[in-house]
Amino acid sequence: MRKKFIAMSPFCVLATSGSDGSVDASPRGGNPGFVRVAGPNQLLMPDRSGNNRIDSFKNIVEGSGFVQLIFFVPGIDETLRVGGSGKLSAEPDLLASMEEFGKLPRAVLNITVREAYFHCGKALMRAALWSHDAQVERSSFPSIGQIIHDQTKLGQAETQAEIDARNKTQL
């Protein structure tokens, strides 16, 4: 069941810890099954461009190497939690095997799984996360471009439409 859940999942959160005790939790997504089950205790996760902070990978290389993942499947309230250790690879054949959206990943996180278990769905049920009625209108919150502009006072704030259009070409 865990393998099937991962194959159905288009989204997970990757958590890592740094050598200084800092913790990073980073959203990761792709087509369902973007994280590949490569063996009984092995997962492969492509690294796609995001905010380019590389906090997670810095923690893996310089910290303990321990990782935790929580996988989500839209419409299913239960989540799957996976823990283990990760190593980075930029091996060309591996990168080529994980092409998605017409692009190669920048790296692949090879995870040796030590634990995997399902969480009950109560938190997602309470949040009504998958309910259409719980959806928030995007216009009720400023664009990330506006938020960054407000914090930095640099340049012009991008509208949500501009960000959405740019992101579609940079998946």
Solvent accessible surface area in square Angstrom, and as a share of the most:
residue,aa,sasa,rsa
1,M,176,0.79
2,R,126,0.46
3,K,138,0.58
4,K,121,0.51
5,F,13,0.06
6,I,9,0.04
7,A,55,0.43
8,M,68,0.30
9,S,1,0.00
10,P,31,0.20
11,F,78,0.33
12,C,0,0.00
13,V,42,0.24
14,L,0,0.00
15,A,28,0.22
16,T,5,0.03
17,S,38,0.24
18,G,12,0.11
19,S,93,0.60
20,D,120,0.62
21,G,57,0.54
22,S,52,0.34
23,V,113,0.65
24,D,29,0.15
25,A,68,0.53
26,S,23,0.15
27,P,93,0.58
28,R,38,0.14
29,G,39,0.38
30,G,17,0.16
31,N,76,0.39
32,P,87,0.55
33,G,27,0.26
34,F,14,0.06
35,V,3,0.02
36,R,85,0.31
37,V,41,0.23
38,A,47,0.37
39,G,22,0.21
40,P,141,0.89
41,N,90,0.46
42,Q,60,0.27
43,L,6,0.03
44,L,12,0.06
45,M,0,0.00
46,P,4,0.03
47,D,9,0.05
48,R,40,0.15
49,S,64,0.42
50,G,57,0.54
51,N,118,0.60
52,N,100,0.51
53,R,154,0.56
54,I,107,0.55
55,D,43,0.22
56,S,3,0.02
57,F,18,0.07
58,K,109,0.46
59,N,15,0.08
60,I,11,0.06
61,V,104,0.60
62,E,106,0.47
63,G,24,0.23
64,S,61,0.40
65,G,8,0.08
66,F,112,0.47
67,V,1,0.01
68,Q,52,0.23
69,L,0,0.00
70,I,59,0.30
71,F,1,0.00
72,F,33,0.14
73,V,9,0.05
74,P,78,0.49
75,G,59,0.57
76,I,57,0.29
77,D,40,0.21
78,E,73,0.33
79,T,9,0.05
80,L,0,0.00
81,R,75,0.27
82,V,2,0.01
83,G,1,0.01
84,G,6,0.06
85,S,28,0.18
86,G,6,0.06
87,K,158,0.67
88,L,63,0.31
89,S,28,0.18
90,A,69,0.53
91,E,81,0.36
92,P,100,0.63
93,D,107,0.55
94,L,33,0.16
95,L,23,0.12
96,A,57,0.44
97,S,62,0.40
98,M,10,0.05
99,E,99,0.44
100,E,23,0.10
101,F,88,0.36
102,G,64,0.61
103,K,88,0.37
104,L,97,0.48
105,P,5,0.03
106,R,110,0.40
107,A,16,0.12
108,V,0,0.00
109,L,0,0.00
110,N,45,0.23
111,I,0,0.00
112,T,72,0.42
113,V,24,0.14
114,R,155,0.57
115,E,72,0.32
116,A,24,0.19
117,Y,87,0.33
118,F,82,0.34
119,H,64,0.29
120,C,87,0.52
121,G,4,0.04
122,K,123,0.52
123,A,60,0.46
124,L,23,0.12
125,M,124,0.55
126,R,185,0.68
127,A,64,0.49
128,A,41,0.32
129,L,78,0.39
130,W,88,0.31
131,S,40,0.26
132,H,157,0.70
133,D,141,0.73
134,A,45,0.35
135,Q,117,0.52
136,V,117,0.67
137,E,132,0.59
138,R,109,0.40
139,S,108,0.69
140,S,77,0.50
141,F,125,0.52
142,P,65,0.41
143,S,10,0.07
144,I,91,0.46
145,G,10,0.10
146,Q,67,0.30
147,I,45,0.23
148,I,90,0.46
149,H,48,0.21
150,D,72,0.38
151,Q,141,0.63
152,T,64,0.37
153,K,149,0.63
154,L,133,0.66
155,G,62,0.60
156,Q,169,0.75
157,A,32,0.25
158,E,59,0.26
159,T,75,0.44
160,Q,46,0.20
161,A,76,0.59
162,E,88,0.40
163,I,7,0.03
164,D,61,0.32
165,A,59,0.46
166,R,92,0.34
167,N,65,0.33
168,K,154,0.65
169,T,101,0.59
170,Q,92,0.41
171,L,99,0.49
